[in-house]
Amino acid sequence: MKKYEDVVCGMKVGEDTPYTSEYGGKKYYFCCGHCKEQFDANPLKYVR
């Protein structure tokens, strides 16, 4: 299974996580609902 970095906290998460968002045509993966909420509130803060 491919691993992705949670752009909010840096944790590695699998593509099977239920916490995802799309921004700028790219899918982002999160370790928990809190990190997803932080990203959704201000994605430009976290997009690299």
C-alpha positions, 0 to 999 in steps of 0.5 A: 500500500502506498503511503502519503504524508499528512501535510498538516502534521507530517505523519505517514498515512495509507491511501485507505484513510477515510480522511481526504480532501481535494485541492487544486486537482490533487488529493490529500490524505490525513491521519485524522479528522482534526488534520483534515479540518485544519487543511480544509480551513486554510489549504494554502497554508499547507500546500507545498 
